[in-house]
Amino acid sequence: MRRIYFFIFVTIIFLYSQAIFSQETDEVSAEMMKVWMEYMTPGPMHEMMAKKCW
């Protein structure tokens, strides 16, 4: 009985998360990707450290 409740709980959480993430539009996704790329681009300090290592 415990496994059944656990399975139902996990299924509900999975379906709920799918419903939340499926509401993102392409514009929002593109904007979020642009911000993420700017954040993850190495800065001048990282480039300087990379030059000194090689």
mmCIF file of the N, C-alpha and C atoms, coordinates in Angstrom:
data_MODEL
# 
_entry.id   MODEL 
# 
loop_
_atom_site.group_PDB 
_atom_site.id 
_atom_site.type_symbol 
_atom_site.label_atom_id 
_atom_site.label_alt_id 
_atom_site.label_comp_id 
_atom_site.label_asym_id 
_atom_site.label_entity_id 
_atom_site.label_seq_id 
_atom_site.pdbx_PDB_ins_code 
_atom_site.Cartn_x 
_atom_site.Cartn_y 
_atom_site.Cartn_z 
_atom_site.occupancy 
_atom_site.B_iso_or_equiv 
_atom_site.pdbx_formal_charge 
_atom_site.auth_seq_id 
_atom_site.auth_comp_id 
_atom_site.auth_asym_id 
_atom_site.auth_atom_id 
_atom_site.pdbx_PDB_model_num 
ATOM 1   N N  . MET A 1 1  ? 0.819  -1.186 0.000   1.00 0.00 ? 1  MET A N  1 
ATOM 2   C CA . MET A 1 1  ? 0.000  0.000  0.000   1.00 0.00 ? 1  MET A CA 1 
ATOM 3   C C  . MET A 1 1  ? 0.870  1.260  0.000   1.00 0.00 ? 1  MET A C  1 
ATOM 4   N N  . ARG A 1 2  ? 1.985  1.175  0.702   1.00 0.00 ? 2  ARG A N  1 
ATOM 5   C CA . ARG A 1 2  ? 2.883  2.315  0.778   1.00 0.00 ? 2  ARG A CA 1 
ATOM 6   C C  . ARG A 1 2  ? 3.487  2.630  -0.592  1.00 0.00 ? 2  ARG A C  1 
ATOM 7   N N  . ARG A 1 3  ? 3.790  1.594  -1.356  1.00 0.00 ? 3  ARG A N  1 
ATOM 8   C CA . ARG A 1 3  ? 4.353  1.794  -2.687  1.00 0.00 ? 3  ARG A CA 1 
ATOM 9   C C  . ARG A 1 3  ? 3.353  2.457  -3.617  1.00 0.00 ? 3  ARG A C  1 
ATOM 10  N N  . ILE A 1 4  ? 2.097  2.105  -3.485  1.00 0.00 ? 4  ILE A N  1 
ATOM 11  C CA . ILE A 1 4  ? 1.065  2.701  -4.332  1.00 0.00 ? 4  ILE A CA 1 
ATOM 12  C C  . ILE A 1 4  ? 0.962  4.198  -4.054  1.00 0.00 ? 4  ILE A C  1 
ATOM 13  N N  . TYR A 1 5  ? 0.938  4.571  -2.782  1.00 0.00 ? 5  TYR A N  1 
ATOM 14  C CA . TYR A 1 5  ? 0.872  5.987  -2.430  1.00 0.00 ? 5  TYR A CA 1 
ATOM 15  C C  . TYR A 1 5  ? 2.110  6.737  -2.917  1.00 0.00 ? 5  TYR A C  1 
ATOM 16  N N  . PHE A 1 6  ? 3.258  6.107  -2.780  1.00 0.00 ? 6  PHE A N  1 
ATOM 17  C CA . PHE A 1 6  ? 4.491  6.729  -3.248  1.00 0.00 ? 6  PHE A CA 1 
ATOM 18  C C  . PHE A 1 6  ? 4.454  6.921  -4.758  1.00 0.00 ? 6  PHE A C  1 
ATOM 19  N N  . PHE A 1 7  ? 4.021  5.917  -5.491  1.00 0.00 ? 7  PHE A N  1 
ATOM 20  C CA . PHE A 1 7  ? 3.928  6.007  -6.943  1.00 0.00 ? 7  PHE A CA 1 
ATOM 21  C C  . PHE A 1 7  ? 2.957  7.110  -7.357  1.00 0.00 ? 7  PHE A C  1 
ATOM 22  N N  . ILE A 1 8  ? 1.819  7.194  -6.707  1.00 0.00 ? 8  ILE A N  1 
ATOM 23  C CA . ILE A 1 8  ? 0.838  8.238  -7.018  1.00 0.00 ? 8  ILE A CA 1 
ATOM 24  C C  . ILE A 1 8  ? 1.426  9.619  -6.725  1.00 0.00 ? 8  ILE A C  1 
ATOM 25  N N  . PHE A 1 9  ? 2.111  9.758  -5.611  1.00 0.00 ? 9  PHE A N  1 
ATOM 26  C CA . PHE A 1 9  ? 2.727  11.028 -5.237  1.00 0.00 ? 9  PHE A CA 1 
ATOM 27  C C  . PHE A 1 9  ? 3.767  11.455 -6.270  1.00 0.00 ? 9  PHE A C  1 
ATOM 28  N N  . VAL A 1 10 ? 4.636  10.542 -6.669  1.00 0.00 ? 10 VAL A N  1 
ATOM 29  C CA . VAL A 1 10 ? 5.672  10.855 -7.651  1.00 0.00 ? 10 VAL A CA 1 
ATOM 30  C C  . VAL A 1 10 ? 5.040  11.215 -8.990  1.00 0.00 ? 10 VAL A C  1 
ATOM 31  N N  . THR A 1 11 ? 4.014  10.509 -9.389  1.00 0.00 ? 11 THR A N  1 
ATOM 32  C CA . THR A 1 11 ? 3.336  10.797 -10.649 1.00 0.00 ? 11 THR A CA 1 
ATOM 33  C C  . THR A 1 11 ? 2.711  12.186 -10.632 1.00 0.00 ? 11 THR A C  1 
ATOM 34  N N  . ILE A 1 12 ? 2.069  12.541 -9.544  1.00 0.00 ? 12 ILE A N  1 
ATOM 35  C CA . ILE A 1 12 ? 1.451  13.871 -9.439  1.00 0.00 ? 12 ILE A CA 1 
ATOM 36  C C  . ILE A 1 12 ? 2.514  14.966 -9.505  1.00 0.00 ? 12 ILE A C  1 
ATOM 37  N N  . ILE A 1 13 ? 3.609  14.779 -8.800  1.00 0.00 ? 13 ILE A N  1 
ATOM 38  C CA . ILE A 1 13 ? 4.692  15.766 -8.832  1.00 0.00 ? 13 ILE A CA 1 
ATOM 39  C C  . ILE A 1 13 ? 5.252  15.895 -10.242 1.00 0.00 ? 13 ILE A C  1 
ATOM 40  N N  . PHE A 1 14 ? 5.452  14.785 -10.925 1.00 0.00 ? 14 PHE A N  1 
ATOM 41  C CA . PHE A 1 14 ? 5.976  14.808 -12.288 1.00 0.00 ? 14 PHE A CA 1 
ATOM 42  C C  . PHE A 1 14 ? 5.030  15.550 -13.224 1.00 0.00 ? 14 PHE A C  1 
ATOM 43  N N  . LEU A 1 15 ? 3.757  15.240 -13.168 1.00 0.00 ? 15 LEU A N  1 
ATOM 44  C CA . LEU A 1 15 ? 2.787  15.891 -14.049 1.00 0.00 ? 15 LEU A CA 1 
ATOM 45  C C  . LEU A 1 15 ? 2.662  17.382 -13.736 1.00 0.00 ? 15 LEU A C  1 
ATOM 46  N N  . TYR A 1 16 ? 2.719  17.739 -12.474 1.00 0.00 ? 16 TYR A N  1 
ATOM 47  C CA . TYR A 1 16 ? 2.637  19.139 -12.082 1.00 0.00 ? 16 TYR A CA 1 
ATOM 48  C C  . TYR A 1 16 ? 3.849  19.914 -12.603 1.00 0.00 ? 16 TYR A C  1 
ATOM 49  N N  . SER A 1 17 ? 5.025  19.326 -12.514 1.00 0.00 ? 17 SER A N  1 
ATOM 50  C CA . SER A 1 17 ? 6.222  20.011 -13.002 1.00 0.00 ? 17 SER A CA 1 
ATOM 51  C C  . SER A 1 17 ? 6.188  20.156 -14.516 1.00 0.00 ? 17 SER A C  1 
ATOM 52  N N  . GLN A 1 18 ? 5.655  19.173 -15.211 1.00 0.00 ? 18 GLN A N  1 
ATOM 53  C CA . GLN A 1 18 ? 5.523  19.276 -16.663 1.00 0.00 ? 18 GLN A CA 1 
ATOM 54  C C  . GLN A 1 18 ? 4.578  20.406 -17.043 1.00 0.00 ? 18 GLN A C  1 
ATOM 55  N N  . ALA A 1 19 ? 3.505  20.567 -16.306 1.00 0.00 ? 19 ALA A N  1 
ATOM 56  C CA . ALA A 1 19 ? 2.537  21.626 -16.589 1.00 0.00 ? 19 ALA A CA 1 
ATOM 57  C C  . ALA A 1 19 ? 3.158  23.005 -16.380 1.00 0.00 ? 19 ALA A C  1 
ATOM 58  N N  . ILE A 1 20 ? 4.004  23.140 -15.380 1.00 0.00 ? 20 ILE A N  1 
ATOM 59  C CA . ILE A 1 20 ? 4.640  24.433 -15.110 1.00 0.00 ? 20 ILE A CA 1 
ATOM 60  C C  . ILE A 1 20 ? 5.630  24.782 -16.216 1.00 0.00 ? 20 ILE A C  1 
ATOM 61  N N  . PHE A 1 21 ? 6.492  23.838 -16.585 1.00 0.00 ? 21 PHE A N  1 
ATOM 62  C CA . PHE A 1 21 ? 7.530  24.128 -17.563 1.00 0.00 ? 21 PHE A CA 1 
ATOM 63  C C  . PHE A 1 21 ? 6.998  24.219 -18.986 1.00 0.00 ? 21 PHE A C  1 
ATOM 64  N N  . SER A 1 22 ? 5.867  23.643 -19.266 1.00 0.00 ? 22 SER A N  1 
ATOM 65  C CA . SER A 1 22 ? 5.332  23.701 -20.622 1.00 0.00 ? 22 SER A CA 1 
ATOM 66  C C  . SER A 1 22 ? 4.720  25.057 -20.933 1.00 0.00 ? 22 SER A C  1 
ATOM 67  N N  . GLN A 1 23 ? 4.554  25.915 -19.935 1.00 0.00 ? 23 GLN A N  1 
ATOM 68  C CA . GLN A 1 23 ? 3.951  27.219 -20.148 1.00 0.00 ? 23 GLN A CA 1 
ATOM 69  C C  . GLN A 1 23 ? 4.957  28.267 -20.609 1.00 0.00 ? 23 GLN A C  1 
ATOM 70  N N  . GLU A 1 24 ? 6.218  27.935 -20.660 1.00 0.00 ? 24 GLU A N  1 
ATOM 71  C CA . GLU A 1 24 ? 7.217  28.892 -21.119 1.00 0.00 ? 24 GLU A CA 1 
ATOM 72  C C  . GLU A 1 24 ? 7.057  29.121 -22.616 1.00 0.00 ? 24 GLU A C  1 
ATOM 73  N N  . THR A 1 25 ? 7.148  30.368 -23.018 1.00 0.00 ? 25 THR A N  1 
ATOM 74  C CA . THR A 1 25 ? 7.054  30.684 -24.439 1.00 0.00 ? 25 THR A CA 1 
ATOM 75  C C  . THR A 1 25 ? 8.446  30.689 -25.045 1.00 0.00 ? 25 THR A C  1 
ATOM 76  N N  . ASP A 1 26 ? 8.496  30.719 -26.357 1.00 0.00 ? 26 ASP A N  1 
ATOM 77  C CA . ASP A 1 26 ? 9.785  30.742 -27.040 1.00 0.00 ? 26 ASP A CA 1 
ATOM 78  C C  . ASP A 1 26 ? 10.540 32.036 -26.754 1.00 0.00 ? 26 ASP A C  1 
ATOM 79  N N  . GLU A 1 27 ? 9.809  33.146 -26.638 1.00 0.00 ? 27 GLU A N  1 
ATOM 80  C CA . GLU A 1 27 ? 10.459 34.422 -26.355 1.00 0.00 ? 27 GLU A CA 1 
ATOM 81  C C  . GLU A 1 27 ? 11.116 34.406 -24.981 1.00 0.00 ? 27 GLU A C  1 
ATOM 82  N N  . VAL A 1 28 ? 10.415 33.866 -24.016 1.00 0.00 ? 28 VAL A N  1 
ATOM 83  C CA . VAL A 1 28 ? 10.965 33.791 -22.658 1.00 0.00 ? 28 VAL A CA 1 
ATOM 84  C C  . VAL A 1 28 ? 12.168 32.861 -22.647 1.00 0.00 ? 28 VAL A C  1 
ATOM 85  N N  . SER A 1 29 ? 12.067 31.744 -23.334 1.00 0.00 ? 29 SER A N  1 
ATOM 86  C CA . SER A 1 29 ? 13.183 30.796 -23.379 1.00 0.00 ? 29 SER A CA 1 
ATOM 87  C C  . SER A 1 29 ? 14.398 31.421 -24.049 1.00 0.00 ? 29 SER A C  1 
ATOM 88  N N  . ALA A 1 30 ? 14.177 32.164 -25.136 1.00 0.00 ? 30 ALA A N  1 
ATOM 89  C CA . ALA A 1 30 ? 15.287 32.808 -25.832 1.00 0.00 ? 30 ALA A CA 1 
ATOM 90  C C  . ALA A 1 30 ? 15.935 33.870 -24.948 1.00 0.00 ? 30 ALA A C  1 
ATOM 91  N N  . GLU A 1 31 ? 15.118 34.632 -24.241 1.00 0.00 ? 31 GLU A N  1 
ATOM 92  C CA . GLU A 1 31 ? 15.654 35.660 -23.347 1.00 0.00 ? 31 GLU A CA 1 
ATOM 93  C C  . GLU A 1 31 ? 16.426 35.028 -22.195 1.00 0.00 ? 31 GLU A C  1 
ATOM 94  N N  . MET A 1 32 ? 15.888 33.959 -21.636 1.00 0.00 ? 32 MET A N  1 
ATOM 95  C CA . MET A 1 32 ? 16.572 33.273 -20.544 1.00 0.00 ? 32 MET A CA 1 
ATOM 96  C C  . MET A 1 32 ? 17.892 32.682 -21.023 1.00 0.00 ? 32 MET A C  1 
ATOM 97  N N  . MET A 1 33 ? 17.919 32.147 -22.239 1.00 0.00 ? 33 MET A N  1 
ATOM 98  C CA . MET A 1 33 ? 19.146 31.574 -22.786 1.00 0.00 ? 33 MET A CA 1 
ATOM 99  C C  . MET A 1 33 ? 20.194 32.665 -23.003 1.00 0.00 ? 33 MET A C  1 
ATOM 100 N N  . LYS A 1 34 ? 19.764 33.830 -23.469 1.00 0.00 ? 34 LYS A N  1 
ATOM 101 C CA . LYS A 1 34 ? 20.696 34.934 -23.679 1.00 0.00 ? 34 LYS A CA 1 
ATOM 102 C C  . LYS A 1 34 ? 21.319 35.373 -22.354 1.00 0.00 ? 34 LYS A C  1 
ATOM 103 N N  . VAL A 1 35 ? 20.505 35.514 -21.326 1.00 0.00 ? 35 VAL A N  1 
ATOM 104 C CA . VAL A 1 35 ? 21.006 35.901 -20.005 1.00 0.00 ? 35 VAL A CA 1 
ATOM 105 C C  . VAL A 1 35 ? 21.953 34.835 -19.465 1.00 0.00 ? 35 VAL A C  1 
ATOM 106 N N  . TRP A 1 36 ? 21.602 33.564 -19.662 1.00 0.00 ? 36 TRP A N  1 
ATOM 107 C CA . TRP A 1 36 ? 22.452 32.464 -19.181 1.00 0.00 ? 36 TRP A CA 1 
ATOM 108 C C  . TRP A 1 36 ? 23.802 32.470 -19.899 1.00 0.00 ? 36 TRP A C  1 
ATOM 109 N N  . MET A 1 37 ? 23.788 32.718 -21.205 1.00 0.00 ? 37 MET A N  1 
ATOM 110 C CA . MET A 1 37 ? 25.038 32.754 -21.967 1.00 0.00 ? 37 MET A CA 1 
ATOM 111 C C  . MET A 1 37 ? 25.925 33.910 -21.502 1.00 0.00 ? 37 MET A C  1 
ATOM 112 N N  . GLU A 1 38 ? 25.327 35.074 -21.238 1.00 0.00 ? 38 GLU A N  1 
ATOM 113 C CA . GLU A 1 38 ? 26.103 36.209 -20.742 1.00 0.00 ? 38 GLU A CA 1 
ATOM 114 C C  . GLU A 1 38 ? 26.696 35.901 -19.369 1.00 0.00 ? 38 GLU A C  1 
ATOM 115 N N  . TYR A 1 39 ? 25.930 35.234 -18.537 1.00 0.00 ? 39 TYR A N  1 
ATOM 116 C CA . TYR A 1 39 ? 26.398 34.895 -17.193 1.00 0.00 ? 39 TYR A CA 1 
ATOM 117 C C  . TYR A 1 39 ? 27.538 33.875 -17.245 1.00 0.00 ? 39 TYR A C  1 
ATOM 118 N N  . MET A 1 40 ? 27.440 32.918 -18.144 1.00 0.00 ? 40 MET A N  1 
ATOM 119 C CA . MET A 1 40 ? 28.412 31.829 -18.190 1.00 0.00 ? 40 MET A CA 1 
ATOM 120 C C  . MET A 1 40 ? 29.649 32.155 -19.024 1.00 0.00 ? 40 MET A C  1 
ATOM 121 N N  . THR A 1 41 ? 29.652 33.273 -19.740 1.00 0.00 ? 41 THR A N  1 
ATOM 122 C CA . THR A 1 41 ? 30.811 33.650 -20.533 1.00 0.00 ? 41 THR A CA 1 
ATOM 123 C C  . THR A 1 41 ? 31.948 34.047 -19.595 1.00 0.00 ? 41 THR A C  1 
ATOM 124 N N  . PRO A 1 42 ? 33.134 33.473 -19.805 1.00 0.00 ? 42 PRO A N  1 
ATOM 125 C CA . PRO A 1 42 ? 34.253 33.804 -18.924 1.00 0.00 ? 42 PRO A CA 1 
ATOM 126 C C  . PRO A 1 42 ? 34.606 35.286 -19.011 1.00 0.00 ? 42 PRO A C  1 
ATOM 127 N N  . GLY A 1 43 ? 34.900 35.852 -17.882 1.00 0.00 ? 43 GLY A N  1 
ATOM 128 C CA . GLY A 1 43 ? 35.270 37.262 -17.823 1.00 0.00 ? 43 GLY A CA 1 
ATOM 129 C C  . GLY A 1 43 ? 36.757 37.443 -18.041 1.00 0.00 ? 43 GLY A C  1 
ATOM 130 N N  . PRO A 1 44 ? 37.227 38.679 -17.957 1.00 0.00 ? 44 PRO A N  1 
ATOM 131 C CA . PRO A 1 44 ? 38.644 38.957 -18.195 1.00 0.00 ? 44 PRO A CA 1 
ATOM 132 C C  . PRO A 1 44 ? 39.567 38.243 -17.202 1.00 0.00 ? 44 PRO A C  1 
ATOM 133 N N  . MET A 1 45 ? 39.122 38.107 -15.970 1.00 0.00 ? 45 MET A N  1 
ATOM 134 C CA . MET A 1 45 ? 39.950 37.436 -14.966 1.00 0.00 ? 45 MET A CA 1 
ATOM 135 C C  . MET A 1 45 ? 40.132 35.960 -15.320 1.00 0.00 ? 45 MET A C  1 
ATOM 136 N N  . HIS A 1 46 ? 39.074 35.318 -15.777 1.00 0.00 ? 46 HIS A N  1 
ATOM 137 C CA . HIS A 1 46 ? 39.178 33.912 -16.164 1.00 0.00 ? 46 HIS A CA 1 
ATOM 138 C C  . HIS A 1 46 ? 40.077 33.748 -17.389 1.00 0.00 ? 46 HIS A C  1 
ATOM 139 N N  . GLU A 1 47 ? 39.976 34.668 -18.337 1.00 0.00 ? 47 GLU A N  1 
ATOM 140 C CA . GLU A 1 47 ? 40.825 34.596 -19.525 1.00 0.00 ? 47 GLU A CA 1 
ATOM 141 C C  . GLU A 1 47 ? 42.293 34.783 -19.148 1.00 0.00 ? 47 GLU A C  1 
ATOM 142 N N  . MET A 1 48 ? 42.566 35.676 -18.207 1.00 0.00 ? 48 MET A N  1 
ATOM 143 C CA . MET A 1 48 ? 43.936 35.900 -17.758 1.00 0.00 ? 48 MET A CA 1 
ATOM 144 C C  . MET A 1 48 ? 44.484 34.644 -17.071 1.00 0.00 ? 48 MET A C  1 
ATOM 145 N N  . MET A 1 49 ? 43.671 34.003 -16.237 1.00 0.00 ? 49 MET A N  1 
ATOM 146 C CA . MET A 1 49 ? 44.118 32.774 -15.579 1.00 0.00 ? 49 MET A CA 1 
ATOM 147 C C  . MET A 1 49 ? 44.357 31.667 -16.596 1.00 0.00 ? 49 MET A C  1 
ATOM 148 N N  . ALA A 1 50 ? 43.537 31.600 -17.645 1.00 0.00 ? 50 ALA A N  1 
ATOM 149 C CA . ALA A 1 50 ? 43.717 30.573 -18.669 1.00 0.00 ? 50 ALA A CA 1 
ATOM 150 C C  . ALA A 1 50 ? 45.022 30.787 -19.427 1.00 0.00 ? 50 ALA A C  1 
ATOM 151 N N  . LYS A 1 51 ? 45.384 32.029 -19.683 1.00 0.00 ? 51 LYS A N  1 
ATOM 152 C CA . LYS A 1 51 ? 46.629 32.313 -20.399 1.00 0.00 ? 51 LYS A CA 1 
ATOM 153 C C  . LYS A 1 51 ? 47.844 31.931 -19.558 1.00 0.00 ? 51 LYS A C  1 
ATOM 154 N N  . LYS A 1 52 ? 47.765 32.144 -18.246 1.00 0.00 ? 52 LYS A N  1 
ATOM 155 C CA . LYS A 1 52 ? 48.901 31.843 -17.377 1.00 0.00 ? 52 LYS A CA 1 
ATOM 156 C C  . LYS A 1 52 ? 49.084 30.346 -17.166 1.00 0.00 ? 52 LYS A C  1 
ATOM 157 N N  . CYS A 1 53 ? 48.010 29.580 -17.292 1.00 0.00 ? 53 CYS A N  1 
ATOM 158 C CA . CYS A 1 53 ? 48.104 28.136 -17.071 1.00 0.00 ? 53 CYS A CA 1 
ATOM 159 C C  . CYS A 1 53 ? 48.755 27.422 -18.242 1.00 0.00 ? 53 CYS A C  1 
ATOM 160 N N  . TRP A 1 54 ? 48.621 27.932 -19.436 1.00 0.00 ? 54 TRP A N  1 
ATOM 161 C CA . TRP A 1 54 ? 49.170 27.246 -20.607 1.00 0.00 ? 54 TRP A CA 1 
ATOM 162 C C  . TRP A 1 54 ? 50.364 27.999 -21.051 1.00 0.00 ? 54 TRP A C  1 
# 
